[in-house]
Amino acid sequence: MINWDLPNVHELAVIVPAEAIDVMGHVNNTEYLRFMEKIAWDHTASLGLGWDLYQKLNRGMVARHTEVDYLAPAFEGEHLKIGTWIVENDQRISITRRYQIVRESDGRTLLRGRTRWVCVALDSGKPRRMPPEFLQGYKITATEE
């Protein structure tokens, strides 16, 4: 059982592929960012806000600021669980998403992170207010203490 930092987690399982390993013999830090992006898209799709809707609305969420604490390494073939939550939504242009990556074999948290996402017009890349679909879909899923 995973000891998630917050309730109402959206989970995704990954197995560390060989190509994620760097010269130090463990998962490269950039791969963790890929894992975070992968779960963000997976969660977004589960909320009914996939790429097709983004295109139809000419709106998308782009990363503005990311903070990551790397707590322990992961290695090839390990089974990881990635968790994410939406912890803030300003009801205008931005949301904040938290992440936690846990190794299944021992339950150890390997990473904690957060990203502030900003709504932009796809055709210009300029910040724009979130459409009603985003306001409804990107609801806060957990509150931080």
PyMOL CGO cylinders between C-alpha atoms (Angstrom):
from pymol import cmd
from pymol.cgo import CYLINDER

trace = [
    CYLINDER, 0.00, 0.00, 0.00, 1.25, 3.46, -0.93, 0.3, 1, 1, 1, 1, 1, 1,
    CYLINDER, 1.25, 3.46, -0.93, 1.35, 6.18, 1.70, 0.3, 1, 1, 1, 1, 1, 1,
    CYLINDER, 1.35, 6.18, 1.70, 0.24, 9.14, -0.40, 0.3, 1, 1, 1, 1, 1, 1,
    CYLINDER, 0.24, 9.14, -0.40, 0.82, 12.66, 0.91, 0.3, 1, 1, 1, 1, 1, 1,
    CYLINDER, 0.82, 12.66, 0.91, -2.75, 13.74, 0.15, 0.3, 1, 1, 1, 1, 1, 1,
    CYLINDER, -2.75, 13.74, 0.15, -6.13, 12.02, -0.34, 0.3, 1, 1, 1, 1, 1, 1,
    CYLINDER, -6.13, 12.02, -0.34, -7.95, 11.62, -3.68, 0.3, 1, 1, 1, 1, 1, 1,
    CYLINDER, -7.95, 11.62, -3.68, -4.82, 10.78, -5.63, 0.3, 1, 1, 1, 1, 1, 1,
    CYLINDER, -4.82, 10.78, -5.63, -4.80, 10.16, -9.37, 0.3, 1, 1, 1, 1, 1, 1,
    CYLINDER, -4.80, 10.16, -9.37, -2.32, 7.30, -9.87, 0.3, 1, 1, 1, 1, 1, 1,
    CYLINDER, -2.32, 7.30, -9.87, -0.28, 6.02, -12.76, 0.3, 1, 1, 1, 1, 1, 1,
    CYLINDER, -0.28, 6.02, -12.76, 2.03, 3.00, -12.72, 0.3, 1, 1, 1, 1, 1, 1,
    CYLINDER, 2.03, 3.00, -12.72, 5.32, 3.00, -14.63, 0.3, 1, 1, 1, 1, 1, 1,
    CYLINDER, 5.32, 3.00, -14.63, 8.18, 0.57, -14.97, 0.3, 1, 1, 1, 1, 1, 1,
    CYLINDER, 8.18, 0.57, -14.97, 11.54, 2.31, -15.31, 0.3, 1, 1, 1, 1, 1, 1,
    CYLINDER, 11.54, 2.31, -15.31, 12.79, 1.68, -18.86, 0.3, 1, 1, 1, 1, 1, 1,
    CYLINDER, 12.79, 1.68, -18.86, 16.48, 1.19, -19.74, 0.3, 1, 1, 1, 1, 1, 1,
    CYLINDER, 16.48, 1.19, -19.74, 16.54, 4.45, -21.69, 0.3, 1, 1, 1, 1, 1, 1,
    CYLINDER, 16.54, 4.45, -21.69, 15.69, 6.40, -18.49, 0.3, 1, 1, 1, 1, 1, 1,
    CYLINDER, 15.69, 6.40, -18.49, 19.02, 5.41, -16.91, 0.3, 1, 1, 1, 1, 1, 1,
    CYLINDER, 19.02, 5.41, -16.91, 21.94, 7.84, -17.06, 0.3, 1, 1, 1, 1, 1, 1,
    CYLINDER, 21.94, 7.84, -17.06, 25.72, 7.40, -16.69, 0.3, 1, 1, 1, 1, 1, 1,
    CYLINDER, 25.72, 7.40, -16.69, 25.31, 7.35, -12.90, 0.3, 1, 1, 1, 1, 1, 1,
    CYLINDER, 25.31, 7.35, -12.90, 23.27, 4.13, -13.22, 0.3, 1, 1, 1, 1, 1, 1,
    CYLINDER, 23.27, 4.13, -13.22, 19.96, 5.54, -12.00, 0.3, 1, 1, 1, 1, 1, 1,
    CYLINDER, 19.96, 5.54, -12.00, 16.99, 7.41, -13.45, 0.3, 1, 1, 1, 1, 1, 1,
    CYLINDER, 16.99, 7.41, -13.45, 18.10, 10.74, -14.90, 0.3, 1, 1, 1, 1, 1, 1,
    CYLINDER, 18.10, 10.74, -14.90, 16.46, 13.79, -13.35, 0.3, 1, 1, 1, 1, 1, 1,
    CYLINDER, 16.46, 13.79, -13.35, 14.92, 14.80, -16.68, 0.3, 1, 1, 1, 1, 1, 1,
    CYLINDER, 14.92, 14.80, -16.68, 13.09, 11.47, -16.82, 0.3, 1, 1, 1, 1, 1, 1,
    CYLINDER, 13.09, 11.47, -16.82, 11.24, 12.34, -13.63, 0.3, 1, 1, 1, 1, 1, 1,
    CYLINDER, 11.24, 12.34, -13.63, 9.96, 15.46, -15.39, 0.3, 1, 1, 1, 1, 1, 1,
    CYLINDER, 9.96, 15.46, -15.39, 8.71, 13.20, -18.18, 0.3, 1, 1, 1, 1, 1, 1,
    CYLINDER, 8.71, 13.20, -18.18, 6.94, 11.03, -15.61, 0.3, 1, 1, 1, 1, 1, 1,
    CYLINDER, 6.94, 11.03, -15.61, 5.32, 14.17, -14.17, 0.3, 1, 1, 1, 1, 1, 1,
    CYLINDER, 5.32, 14.17, -14.17, 4.19, 15.31, -17.62, 0.3, 1, 1, 1, 1, 1, 1,
    CYLINDER, 4.19, 15.31, -17.62, 2.87, 11.82, -18.37, 0.3, 1, 1, 1, 1, 1, 1,
    CYLINDER, 2.87, 11.82, -18.37, 0.65, 11.73, -15.29, 0.3, 1, 1, 1, 1, 1, 1,
    CYLINDER, 0.65, 11.73, -15.29, -0.48, 15.33, -15.83, 0.3, 1, 1, 1, 1, 1, 1,
    CYLINDER, -0.48, 15.33, -15.83, -1.74, 14.36, -19.30, 0.3, 1, 1, 1, 1, 1, 1,
    CYLINDER, -1.74, 14.36, -19.30, -3.24, 11.12, -17.98, 0.3, 1, 1, 1, 1, 1, 1,
    CYLINDER, -3.24, 11.12, -17.98, -5.11, 13.01, -15.27, 0.3, 1, 1, 1, 1, 1, 1,
    CYLINDER, -5.11, 13.01, -15.27, -6.18, 15.73, -17.71, 0.3, 1, 1, 1, 1, 1, 1,
    CYLINDER, -6.18, 15.73, -17.71, -7.61, 13.10, -20.07, 0.3, 1, 1, 1, 1, 1, 1,
    CYLINDER, -7.61, 13.10, -20.07, -9.43, 11.40, -17.18, 0.3, 1, 1, 1, 1, 1, 1,
    CYLINDER, -9.43, 11.40, -17.18, -11.06, 14.76, -16.43, 0.3, 1, 1, 1, 1, 1, 1,
    CYLINDER, -11.06, 14.76, -16.43, -12.39, 14.92, -20.00, 0.3, 1, 1, 1, 1, 1, 1,
    CYLINDER, -12.39, 14.92, -20.00, -9.95, 17.65, -21.01, 0.3, 1, 1, 1, 1, 1, 1,
    CYLINDER, -9.95, 17.65, -21.01, -7.89, 15.94, -23.67, 0.3, 1, 1, 1, 1, 1, 1,
    CYLINDER, -7.89, 15.94, -23.67, -5.99, 17.39, -26.61, 0.3, 1, 1, 1, 1, 1, 1,
    CYLINDER, -5.99, 17.39, -26.61, -9.07, 17.38, -28.88, 0.3, 1, 1, 1, 1, 1, 1,
    CYLINDER, -9.07, 17.38, -28.88, -10.92, 19.69, -26.48, 0.3, 1, 1, 1, 1, 1, 1,
    CYLINDER, -10.92, 19.69, -26.48, -7.83, 21.88, -26.07, 0.3, 1, 1, 1, 1, 1, 1,
    CYLINDER, -7.83, 21.88, -26.07, -7.75, 22.35, -29.86, 0.3, 1, 1, 1, 1, 1, 1,
    CYLINDER, -7.75, 22.35, -29.86, -11.50, 22.99, -30.09, 0.3, 1, 1, 1, 1, 1, 1,
    CYLINDER, -11.50, 22.99, -30.09, -11.28, 25.67, -27.37, 0.3, 1, 1, 1, 1, 1, 1,
    CYLINDER, -11.28, 25.67, -27.37, -7.95, 27.09, -28.59, 0.3, 1, 1, 1, 1, 1, 1,
    CYLINDER, -7.95, 27.09, -28.59, -6.74, 26.82, -25.00, 0.3, 1, 1, 1, 1, 1, 1,
    CYLINDER, -6.74, 26.82, -25.00, -4.13, 24.74, -23.24, 0.3, 1, 1, 1, 1, 1, 1,
    CYLINDER, -4.13, 24.74, -23.24, -2.28, 24.55, -19.97, 0.3, 1, 1, 1, 1, 1, 1,
    CYLINDER, -2.28, 24.55, -19.97, 1.49, 25.12, -20.10, 0.3, 1, 1, 1, 1, 1, 1,
    CYLINDER, 1.49, 25.12, -20.10, 4.05, 24.73, -17.35, 0.3, 1, 1, 1, 1, 1, 1,
    CYLINDER, 4.05, 24.73, -17.35, 5.09, 28.08, -15.88, 0.3, 1, 1, 1, 1, 1, 1,
    CYLINDER, 5.09, 28.08, -15.88, 7.09, 27.01, -12.83, 0.3, 1, 1, 1, 1, 1, 1,
    CYLINDER, 7.09, 27.01, -12.83, 8.16, 23.62, -11.52, 0.3, 1, 1, 1, 1, 1, 1,
    CYLINDER, 8.16, 23.62, -11.52, 9.78, 22.71, -8.20, 0.3, 1, 1, 1, 1, 1, 1,
    CYLINDER, 9.78, 22.71, -8.20, 11.17, 19.23, -7.63, 0.3, 1, 1, 1, 1, 1, 1,
    CYLINDER, 11.17, 19.23, -7.63, 12.72, 17.57, -4.61, 0.3, 1, 1, 1, 1, 1, 1,
    CYLINDER, 12.72, 17.57, -4.61, 14.64, 14.45, -5.62, 0.3, 1, 1, 1, 1, 1, 1,
    CYLINDER, 14.64, 14.45, -5.62, 14.64, 12.29, -2.49, 0.3, 1, 1, 1, 1, 1, 1,
    CYLINDER, 14.64, 12.29, -2.49, 16.03, 8.92, -3.61, 0.3, 1, 1, 1, 1, 1, 1,
    CYLINDER, 16.03, 8.92, -3.61, 17.12, 7.22, -6.85, 0.3, 1, 1, 1, 1, 1, 1,
    CYLINDER, 17.12, 7.22, -6.85, 15.18, 4.76, -8.99, 0.3, 1, 1, 1, 1, 1, 1,
    CYLINDER, 15.18, 4.76, -8.99, 16.72, 2.05, -11.12, 0.3, 1, 1, 1, 1, 1, 1,
    CYLINDER, 16.72, 2.05, -11.12, 15.96, 0.13, -14.32, 0.3, 1, 1, 1, 1, 1, 1,
    CYLINDER, 15.96, 0.13, -14.32, 13.03, -2.24, -14.07, 0.3, 1, 1, 1, 1, 1, 1,
    CYLINDER, 13.03, -2.24, -14.07, 11.64, -0.82, -10.84, 0.3, 1, 1, 1, 1, 1, 1,
    CYLINDER, 11.64, -0.82, -10.84, 7.89, -0.41, -10.54, 0.3, 1, 1, 1, 1, 1, 1,
    CYLINDER, 7.89, -0.41, -10.54, 6.89, 3.11, -9.61, 0.3, 1, 1, 1, 1, 1, 1,
    CYLINDER, 6.89, 3.11, -9.61, 3.60, 4.75, -8.78, 0.3, 1, 1, 1, 1, 1, 1,
    CYLINDER, 3.60, 4.75, -8.78, 3.14, 8.38, -9.71, 0.3, 1, 1, 1, 1, 1, 1,
    CYLINDER, 3.14, 8.38, -9.71, 0.48, 10.37, -7.90, 0.3, 1, 1, 1, 1, 1, 1,
    CYLINDER, 0.48, 10.37, -7.90, -0.91, 13.79, -8.71, 0.3, 1, 1, 1, 1, 1, 1,
    CYLINDER, -0.91, 13.79, -8.71, -3.39, 16.26, -7.28, 0.3, 1, 1, 1, 1, 1, 1,
    CYLINDER, -3.39, 16.26, -7.28, -4.69, 19.68, -8.23, 0.3, 1, 1, 1, 1, 1, 1,
    CYLINDER, -4.69, 19.68, -8.23, -4.12, 21.73, -5.09, 0.3, 1, 1, 1, 1, 1, 1,
    CYLINDER, -4.12, 21.73, -5.09, -4.87, 25.24, -6.35, 0.3, 1, 1, 1, 1, 1, 1,
    CYLINDER, -4.87, 25.24, -6.35, -7.10, 26.79, -9.02, 0.3, 1, 1, 1, 1, 1, 1,
    CYLINDER, -7.10, 26.79, -9.02, -7.26, 30.59, -9.11, 0.3, 1, 1, 1, 1, 1, 1,
    CYLINDER, -7.26, 30.59, -9.11, -10.43, 30.43, -11.26, 0.3, 1, 1, 1, 1, 1, 1,
    CYLINDER, -10.43, 30.43, -11.26, -8.74, 32.74, -13.79, 0.3, 1, 1, 1, 1, 1, 1,
    CYLINDER, -8.74, 32.74, -13.79, -5.59, 31.54, -15.53, 0.3, 1, 1, 1, 1, 1, 1,
    CYLINDER, -5.59, 31.54, -15.53, -3.65, 29.09, -13.39, 0.3, 1, 1, 1, 1, 1, 1,
    CYLINDER, -3.65, 29.09, -13.39, -3.71, 25.84, -11.48, 0.3, 1, 1, 1, 1, 1, 1,
    CYLINDER, -3.71, 25.84, -11.48, -1.10, 24.17, -9.29, 0.3, 1, 1, 1, 1, 1, 1,
    CYLINDER, -1.10, 24.17, -9.29, -0.54, 20.44, -9.50, 0.3, 1, 1, 1, 1, 1, 1,
    CYLINDER, -0.54, 20.44, -9.50, 1.42, 18.41, -6.95, 0.3, 1, 1, 1, 1, 1, 1,
    CYLINDER, 1.42, 18.41, -6.95, 3.27, 15.16, -7.64, 0.3, 1, 1, 1, 1, 1, 1,
    CYLINDER, 3.27, 15.16, -7.64, 4.66, 12.28, -5.64, 0.3, 1, 1, 1, 1, 1, 1,
    CYLINDER, 4.66, 12.28, -5.64, 6.64, 9.36, -7.06, 0.3, 1, 1, 1, 1, 1, 1,
    CYLINDER, 6.64, 9.36, -7.06, 6.86, 6.21, -4.93, 0.3, 1, 1, 1, 1, 1, 1,
    CYLINDER, 6.86, 6.21, -4.93, 8.77, 2.95, -5.44, 0.3, 1, 1, 1, 1, 1, 1,
    CYLINDER, 8.77, 2.95, -5.44, 6.29, 0.09, -5.07, 0.3, 1, 1, 1, 1, 1, 1,
    CYLINDER, 6.29, 0.09, -5.07, 8.71, -2.46, -3.61, 0.3, 1, 1, 1, 1, 1, 1,
    CYLINDER, 8.71, -2.46, -3.61, 9.43, -0.52, -0.42, 0.3, 1, 1, 1, 1, 1, 1,
    CYLINDER, 9.43, -0.52, -0.42, 6.94, 2.35, -0.48, 0.3, 1, 1, 1, 1, 1, 1,
    CYLINDER, 6.94, 2.35, -0.48, 9.73, 4.92, -0.45, 0.3, 1, 1, 1, 1, 1, 1,
    CYLINDER, 9.73, 4.92, -0.45, 8.92, 8.36, -1.82, 0.3, 1, 1, 1, 1, 1, 1,
    CYLINDER, 8.92, 8.36, -1.82, 11.50, 9.18, -4.48, 0.3, 1, 1, 1, 1, 1, 1,
    CYLINDER, 11.50, 9.18, -4.48, 10.24, 12.60, -5.53, 0.3, 1, 1, 1, 1, 1, 1,
    CYLINDER, 10.24, 12.60, -5.53, 7.89, 15.36, -4.53, 0.3, 1, 1, 1, 1, 1, 1,
    CYLINDER, 7.89, 15.36, -4.53, 7.12, 18.18, -6.90, 0.3, 1, 1, 1, 1, 1, 1,
    CYLINDER, 7.12, 18.18, -6.90, 4.72, 20.88, -7.94, 0.3, 1, 1, 1, 1, 1, 1,
    CYLINDER, 4.72, 20.88, -7.94, 4.01, 22.74, -11.15, 0.3, 1, 1, 1, 1, 1, 1,
    CYLINDER, 4.01, 22.74, -11.15, 2.10, 25.95, -11.72, 0.3, 1, 1, 1, 1, 1, 1,
    CYLINDER, 2.10, 25.95, -11.72, 0.26, 25.60, -15.01, 0.3, 1, 1, 1, 1, 1, 1,
    CYLINDER, 0.26, 25.60, -15.01, -1.03, 28.64, -16.91, 0.3, 1, 1, 1, 1, 1, 1,
    CYLINDER, -1.03, 28.64, -16.91, -3.82, 28.72, -19.48, 0.3, 1, 1, 1, 1, 1, 1,
    CYLINDER, -3.82, 28.72, -19.48, -2.77, 30.04, -22.89, 0.3, 1, 1, 1, 1, 1, 1,
    CYLINDER, -2.77, 30.04, -22.89, -4.32, 30.46, -26.32, 0.3, 1, 1, 1, 1, 1, 1,
    CYLINDER, -4.32, 30.46, -26.32, -2.88, 27.69, -28.49, 0.3, 1, 1, 1, 1, 1, 1,
    CYLINDER, -2.88, 27.69, -28.49, -2.63, 29.94, -31.55, 0.3, 1, 1, 1, 1, 1, 1,
    CYLINDER, -2.63, 29.94, -31.55, -0.59, 32.67, -29.84, 0.3, 1, 1, 1, 1, 1, 1,
    CYLINDER, -0.59, 32.67, -29.84, 0.87, 31.15, -26.68, 0.3, 1, 1, 1, 1, 1, 1,
    CYLINDER, 0.87, 31.15, -26.68, -0.38, 34.18, -24.74, 0.3, 1, 1, 1, 1, 1, 1,
    CYLINDER, -0.38, 34.18, -24.74, -2.01, 33.78, -21.31, 0.3, 1, 1, 1, 1, 1, 1,
    CYLINDER, -2.01, 33.78, -21.31, -5.82, 33.72, -21.45, 0.3, 1, 1, 1, 1, 1, 1,
    CYLINDER, -5.82, 33.72, -21.45, -8.59, 33.11, -18.93, 0.3, 1, 1, 1, 1, 1, 1,
    CYLINDER, -8.59, 33.11, -18.93, -9.57, 29.50, -18.52, 0.3, 1, 1, 1, 1, 1, 1,
    CYLINDER, -9.57, 29.50, -18.52, -12.73, 28.58, -20.41, 0.3, 1, 1, 1, 1, 1, 1,
    CYLINDER, -12.73, 28.58, -20.41, -15.68, 27.20, -18.40, 0.3, 1, 1, 1, 1, 1, 1,
    CYLINDER, -15.68, 27.20, -18.40, -14.67, 23.64, -19.33, 0.3, 1, 1, 1, 1, 1, 1,
    CYLINDER, -14.67, 23.64, -19.33, -11.29, 24.14, -17.62, 0.3, 1, 1, 1, 1, 1, 1,
    CYLINDER, -11.29, 24.14, -17.62, -12.84, 25.83, -14.58, 0.3, 1, 1, 1, 1, 1, 1,
    CYLINDER, -12.84, 25.83, -14.58, -15.18, 22.86, -14.18, 0.3, 1, 1, 1, 1, 1, 1,
    CYLINDER, -15.18, 22.86, -14.18, -12.64, 20.14, -15.02, 0.3, 1, 1, 1, 1, 1, 1,
    CYLINDER, -12.64, 20.14, -15.02, -9.59, 21.38, -13.16, 0.3, 1, 1, 1, 1, 1, 1,
    CYLINDER, -9.59, 21.38, -13.16, -11.23, 21.42, -9.75, 0.3, 1, 1, 1, 1, 1, 1,
    CYLINDER, -11.23, 21.42, -9.75, -9.10, 21.17, -6.64, 0.3, 1, 1, 1, 1, 1, 1,
    CYLINDER, -9.10, 21.17, -6.64, -8.75, 17.46, -5.80, 0.3, 1, 1, 1, 1, 1, 1,
    CYLINDER, -8.75, 17.46, -5.80, -6.90, 17.85, -2.47, 0.3, 1, 1, 1, 1, 1, 1,
    CYLINDER, -6.90, 17.85, -2.47, -6.02, 20.63, -0.09, 0.3, 1, 1, 1, 1, 1, 1,
    CYLINDER, -6.02, 20.63, -0.09, -2.63, 21.09, 1.45, 0.3, 1, 1, 1, 1, 1, 1,
    CYLINDER, -2.63, 21.09, 1.45, -2.33, 21.38, 5.20, 0.3, 1, 1, 1, 1, 1, 1,
]
cmd.load_cgo(trace, "trace")
